[in-house]
């Protein structure tokens, strides 16, 4: 089931004055929505926002400097990047 279809189901449940828990139970006959997701969408609907498109999200910043990683790997090509950063198990 597409996310847009799940959102339509949540909007339907909201307009029928369903509690979030009951909405989760009704929607999860197909096991697609968590309670937290339904709570978040019902809160949005209560504010009068019925736009069901995705909200833009910021991507997390890269934690690794690619130049440093490349230099480390090139310095010892027989050693893996995982070994270089002490994460080899």
Residue, then its C-alpha position, 0 to 999 in steps of 0.5 A: x500500500x502506498x503512503x498516500x493511501x495510508x494518509x487517506x485512511x488516516x484522514x478518513x478516520x480523523x473525519x469520523x471522530x475516531x480516536x488515534x488508538x482506534x484508527x491504528x487498530x482500523x488501519x492496521x488490519x493491513x499493518x501499516x501505521x504506528x500509533x506515533x504516525x497516526x497521532x502526528x497526522x491527527x495533530x496536523x489535521x486538528x490544526x486544519x492542515x489537510x495537505x497530505x504531501x510529504x513535508x521537506x526534511x533536512x538530510x543529516x550532515x555528513x559525519x565523515x570528511x571524505x577527503x580524510x577518509x580517502x587519504x587514510x585509505x590511500x595511505x595504506x591500501x592493504x588496510x580497509x577503511x573499517x580497520x583505519x577507523x578501529x571499527x573492525x571486529 
